[in-house]
Amino acid sequence: QVQLVESGGGLVQAGGSLRLSCAASGGTSSGYNMAWFRQAPGKAREFVAGINWSGSTDYTDSVKGRFTISRDNDKNTVALQMNSLKSEDTAVYYCAGGWTSGVFLYWGQGTQVTVSS
């Protein structure tokens, strides 16, 4: 059973940067598609960025050019570098992994990102 633990959230001013990290334990994440989702208050959870086993990436339109997802298979970690943050980026960010039959099998507990304007 793979466990995912996020870190790196916090409070930042608009225009600032944060780097989120997701550490996998209890197994290897190297063969999995991994992703970051976020959920703002009163809104549905949404896809932010994804990376497959070979390193190909995908982003939701609102973060393209500002966020970068990366992975280190040796360390079993996935990161989300977030630059030029906006107030609308405020949300709880979740790491997900193990894309199988249309669903992610593994989820982290979430880390809060708050961007003040």
Buried (B, 14 or more C-beta within 10 A) or exposed (E): EBBBBBBBBEEBEBEBEBBBBBBBEEBEBBEBBBBBBBBBEEEEBEBBBBBBBEEEBBBBEEBEEBBBBBBEBEEBBBBBBBBEBBEEBBBBBBBBBBBEEEEBEBBBEBBEBBBEE
